[in-house]
Amino acid sequence: MQVNLAGAEEGPDRQMGLFGACTSNMLNMIGVGPFLSIPLVLIAVHGSKVLLAWVLGAVISLCDGLVWAELGSAMPFSGGPYFYLRYAFGEKTYGKAASFLVLWSSVLTAPLLIASGAVGFAQYLRYLWPTLHDGGLSLVAMAVCLINVILLYRRITTISAISIGLWLLVVGTIIWIIVSGATHVPFALKEQFSGGYPVMDGAFWKGVGAATLIAVYDYAGYYNVCLIGGELKRPERTIPYSIIGSIFLVAILYIAMNLAIIGVLPVQQSMHSSAIVADYMQAVYNVRYARIADVLILVAAFASVFAILLGFSRIPFAAAKQGEFFSIFAKEHPTKNFPHMSLLILGVLSACACLLSLSTLISLVIVIQTMVQFLAQCVAVVLLRRSHAGKNNLTFRMPLYPLPVVIAFIGWLLILASSGVRNILLALAITLAGIAAFLYKSRQEQSWPFETL
């Protein structure tokens, strides 16, 4: 695998350091997801052994994070997965098709993923504004997307400072939640280990599996730093350290927050709460503090949209710079040196996607990304290792290889299998449409696989 560094390194300057990269990852990971999904995890495990799901989710995420870390440190370019698959499967042959499918899927899934954070923001806003109707929720979500476009319409150094400020608010909110119920954590932890684990009970493991899938979704976002690899200082160090560090930190925060909440609220109330953190704060303090917590969660959701839009706007930009995607995405701001047209297009599409429901957005994002990209990256890292066999020129090598790759691959297959036939068929149709578009483009350009015709 010979990686062509020329062209890939052209573009925005490398100005974001390790701390800024780690905070950007954590903003993407936390968002509003855990605040909405805690009841869903409890329902899946029938209110017991919830800790196991969060630990298993962290293990799967860490294994997949190591895949991203090795690929990202070897190819530290903005647009990450576009380059990973292109060079892994052959720059002039199958890799060209694989990288085109990444672009195809990212233009479709990025707005869905961004919109999911915005819709989650609008749903939590309803706790403070109960009379807000469904149409109003959509308008609020669309406004969140467009405001984030305005915030991101500036240099990466300024964005790094904004990321750190938002990160402090997000982590501060979770720490407040944990501290508020800290005296109840030992009791909740003891309950998680009492009675043992029914290891021979198939229904128990089915519930744990369903809960783990939700947990994995909440951990997703640890790869955000790979999407802006071309803008990082010392990416060979920044990428793996920020991925591994953010997964460990978020896992600790998630587990502690869950124990604090289930240690205070009755299980039945937790399972059926639509605003579990607000209910928790009301039980610990009063309604006033519950509203304050709700506002802070809104900040977390807003920050998630910010981080995701930042990362995904770089994928079509990187490809367009090499002439592999529509040229409009390659345009940079004339004075501030960032991909402003890619940012504007994805921002507007995200606002339009806010008309879909949150469950629809999440399902489509997971299935499409898994089918087109995540499984392929597990294969790509194996090909990367084989191409560098006997050499010592990889800047980062995952420990215990290939075990993390196997765990990640199986984990994504389980997620795909649990998503439902309708979503799988829809993702398959999108993938086939992408293949058809690639073949049409290649035929027009007389490039592979039509260069000899």
N, C-alpha and C positions, 0 to 999 in steps of 0.2 A: 504494500500500500504506500504509494508515493504521494505525499500531500504537497500541493502547490501553494506555497505561502504567498506568492505574488498575487495581488488583487484581493485576496481574502483579507489581508491586513490593511488595505486602504479603507478610509472612512473616518469616523469619529476618533478622537484621540483617546489614549488609554489613561484615564484620570480617576477612576473609582478604585479605592483600596479595599482591603479585607473587611474592615468594619462596615463600610457602606454596602459591600456585596452581601454580607451576612444579614444585615438589616433588610435589604431588598428581598432576599429569600424568605425571611421570617414574615414580612408583610404579606407576601404572596401566599404563604402557608396558612397563616391564621385567619385573616379576613373575618368573615361572619360565619364561616362554616361550622366550627365547633359549638358556637352558641346556638345554632339552629339544630344541630344533629345529635346533641347529647341525649335528648329523649328518644331518638330513633335507635341509637345504640342500646339504650336501656330496654326498649321494647324487644329488640332482636334477641337479647339474652334473658328476657323475662325478669329484668330487674336485678339479676345476680351475676357475679363474676365479670363485671364490666371491665375490670382492670386487664384481664387477659386479652380482650379485643384491642385495647390501646397498645399493649406491649407487642402483640403480633403485628399490628399495623406499623409500628415503628421499625420492627425487624425487616419487614418487606420493603418499606420505604428506604431504609438504610442500604439494603442490598441493591435496589435499583439506583439509589444515589451514588453508589460506588461505580456503577456502570456509567452514569453521567460524568462522574469525576474523572475517570480514566479517559473517556472520549474527549471531554472538554479540555483537559490539561494537554492532551496530544494535539488538539485542533482548537486553539483558543480564539475563535472567530465569532463576531456577532452573527447571529443566525444559527448557531449551534448545530441542531440536528440536520439541517440542510447539508452541511459539510460532512457530518459524521457518516451519513448513509451514502453520500456521493462518493467519497473516497474509499469507504469500506467495501462497497459492491462494484467498484470499477468506475472511474471518472468518466469514461467515454461510452460505457455500456449500461449494465443494469443499475449502476449507481446513479446514472443520469436520470433514469426512470424513477428510482426510489426517492431521490432528492426532489424531483418534480412533484411527487405525491405528497411529500412533506409540505411543500409550498401550497399545493392544492388544499390539503386538509387544514393548514394553519389559517388560511384566509377564511375558511368556513368555521373552524372551531374557536379561533381567537375571539371573534365577536361574541360567540356563545358563552365562552368562559368569562369574559369581561362583563357581559350582561348578567350572568348568574350572580356575581358579586353586587351589582347594582340593584337587581331585583331583591336580593337578600337585605340590602340596605333599606329599601322601600318597605319591606315587610316588617322590619323591626321599628321603623318609624311609626307604624300604625299603633304601636303600644302607647306612644305619646300623643298620637292624633287618631283616636278611634273612629272618627267619622270619615276618614279618608277612604274614598271608594276605589274600586278596582282600576278605573280609568285614571284616577289621580295617582295610584301606585305606579302605573306605567310611565306617566309623565315625570314623576320624581326619579325613577330609575334612569330614564333617558337623560335627564338633567345631570345626574351623577356622572354619566359617561362623558358628556360634553365638557363639564367643568374640569374633569381630569385631563382632557385633551389640552385645555388652556394651561393647566399647571405644568404639563410635560413639554409645553412649547418653549423650551429653553435649553441651555447647555447642560451636559451631564454632570458637571461639578455642582451646579445649583440643585439638580435633581438629587444628588447624593446627600446634600444637606437636608432637603425636604424629607428624604427617606428616613434619615436618622431621627428627625423630629417626630415623624409619624410612628416610627418603631418604638420610641420612648413612650408614647401615649398607649399604643397597643399592649406592650409588655406590662406597662404600669397598671392597665385595667385588669389584666389577668392576675397579676400579683396582688392587687387589692381584693379580688375575688377569693384568692387562696388564703390570704391573711385573715379575711373576715370569718372564714370557717376553719381556721387552723386548728382550733381546739377539738374539732370534730373529726379531723383527718385520721388520728390513730384508731378511733372506733370504726370508721369506714374501712380502713385498711385491714383491720382484724376481721371484719365481716367478709371481705373478699377471700380470705383464706380459711374461713370456718366451714366445716361440713365437707371439706375435700372437693375434688373435681370428679364428676362421673365420667371417667375416661372411656367407658364402654357404652355410653349412652349416645346413640347417633343423633337424636334430636338436640341434645346439648351442643354437640359440635356443629350441627347445622346452624344453630343460632349464633354460635361464636363466629362461624364463617361469615354470616350475613353482617354481623356487627363489625368484623374486621374490615370488610369491604368499605363500610362507611368511614371507618377510622383512616383507611388508606387515602380515601378522598380528602379527608381533612388534613392529612400530612402533605398532600400534593402541593407542589410549588417550590420544593427544594432545588429544582433545576433552573429556576428563573435566572440565576447568575450565568448559566451557560448561553442564554439567549443574547447576552450583552458581553460576551467574552472579549470582543475586540475593543471594548472600552474599559478594561480592567488593568490595573497595575499588577505586574508579576502574575499573570493568569495561571501559570503552572503551579503556583502556590495558593493563590486566592481562590480558584475554583474548587479544588478538593476540600480545602479547609473550611470554606464557607458552606459547602453542601453538608459535610459531616457535622460541623458545629451547629448549624441551624436545625438539623434533624434531632440531635441530642437535646438541645435547649427546648425546642417545641415539644418533644416527647415528655420532658420533665414538667413543663407547664401544663400540658393537657392532662397528664395523670394526676397531678396535684389538684388541678381545678375540678376534675371529676370527683375525686375523693372528698373535697371540701363541700361540693354541692350535694352529693348523695348522703353525706354525713349530716346535713342540716334538713333537707327536704325529705318527706316520706317518699318511698319509691313510687307509689301509685301517682302521687302528684307530679313527680319528676317525669314519669313516662308520658303524661298527657298534657304537659305544659307547652304553650305556644311561645312563651318568652321566659325560659327557665332561669336565666340570670336575673331578670327583673324580679321574678317570684322569689328567688333565693335571697336577693338583697332586701326585699320587703320583709322576709321572715327574720333575717338577721338584724335589720335596722328598722326602716319604715318606708312608706311610699316615696318620700322625697329622695332617699338614697337609691331606691329602685329606678327612679327616673334619671338620676345622674348616671347610673350604670348603663342604662339604655342609651344615653347620649354617647358614652364612651364606646359602646359596641358599634354604634353608627360610625364613629371615627375609624374603628377597625375595618369595617366593611368598605368604607371609602378608601382607606389606605390600600386594601387588597386590589381594588380596581386600578388604582394608581400603579402598583407594582406590575400587575399583569399586562396592562397596556404598554408600559415601558418596555418590557421584555419582548412581547410578541410583535411590536412594531418594527423590530430589527430583523426579523426573519425574511420577509419579502424584500426588504431593503438590501440585505446582503446578496441575495440571489440576483436581484435586478442590476446590481453593480457589476456582476459578471455576465450580464446579458442573458440570464436564464429565466427571467420573469419579466413582466410588463415594465417598460422603462419608466413609467410614471412613479413607481415605487422607489426608484434610485435617486430621486431628487432630494438634495440636502438644502437646508436653510442657508441662504447666501451669506449670512454673517454669524449665525450661532452654531453652525456645524453639527446638525442632527437631522435624521430622516423625517422631515416634516410632512411630506405627502403620504408616506406610509402611515404615520401617526394619525393624520386627518382622516384617511380612508377607513382605517380600522375603527377609529372613534365613532364615525358616523354609522358604520355597519353595526357596531355594538349598541348604539342607541336604538336602532331599528329592531334588533334582536330582543330588546327589553319587552316587546309585546308578547313574548312566549312565557310560559309558566316556569317557575324555578326547577321543578322536577324534570320537565322536558329538557331544559338547558343542560342540567347536570348529566342526565342520561346520555344525551347525544355527544357531549364533550368526551366523556369517559370512553365510550365505545369507539368513536372515530379515532381518537388518539391512540388507543390500545392497538387497534387493528392496523393502522397505517404506520405508526412510529415506534411505540414502546417495545413491542415484540421484536421489531427489526433492529432496534438498538442493542438488544441483548445478543443478537447474532453478530452485529457490527463489532462489538468489543472483542468477541472471539476471533474474528478475522483480523482485527488490529493486532492482537497478541501473536497470531500466527505469522503475520508479516514482519514482526519485529523479533521473532524467535532467534535466540543466540546473540541478540544485540542488547545494549544497555542504554538506549536512547529515549525511552519513555520517561517523561518527567514524573509520572505518578502511576503506580501499579497497585491495584486493589489487593488487600490481604486475602488469603484463603482461596484465591482463584482456583477453579471456576465456581466454587460453591455459591457465592453471592449472585452470580449470573443465573445459575439454575433456579435459585429461590425466587429471584425477580421474575424470570420467565414463567414459572408455574403460577406465581401470584397474579400476573397479568392475565393468564389464561383463565384463572378462576373468576376474575373480575368480568372478563368477557362473557363467560358462560352464565354468570348470574344476572346479566343485564336484560335478558328477555329476547325472544325471537324477533319481535318487531324492530327493536333498536339494532340488533345485529344485521338484519336484512337491509335496513336503511343505511347503515354504515357501509355495508358491502356494495350497495348501489352507488353511494358516493365515491367509493374507491374505484369501482369499475368505470364510472364517469370520468374520474381523474386519469385512468389509464387510457381511455379513449381520447381525451383531450391531449395527452402526451403524444400518442401515436399520430394524431392529426397534426400537431405542431412539428413533430419530427419529419413527417412526410412533406410538409410545406418547406422545411429547411433542408431537406435531403440529408438528414443526419441519422445517427443510429436509431432504429435498426434498418433504415431505408437508404443508407449512404451508397450502396452498390446497385440500387435499382435505377 
